[in-house]
Amino acid sequence: MATQIEEHEAKRIEELAGEVESLIEEVDSRKDLKEKRGIAKQTLYDGSKKLKHTVPKGKRI
């Protein structure tokens, strides 16, 4: 009886670990995308001009 409970707990721990890993990967990919957008915006920024005038209206970087 005790081994069945331990096996069930071990399976549950593995499932939770898998979920956490996928969440971490998702958050990391969002951070990477945010950094890429920041770099793109910085390269388009001209000190005397505002960014909103260099990117066509309705377009996302």
RAVENGI-V991303 format. One record per pair of residues at least 24 apart in sequence whose C-alpha atoms are under 8 Angstrom apart, sorted by sequence separation. I is the first residue (numbers start at 1). J is the second residue. D is the distance in whole Angstrom. If there is no record, write none. Layout:
# RAVENGI-V991303
i	j	d
I	J	D
I	J	D
This chain:
# RAVENGI-V991303
i	j	d
37	61	6
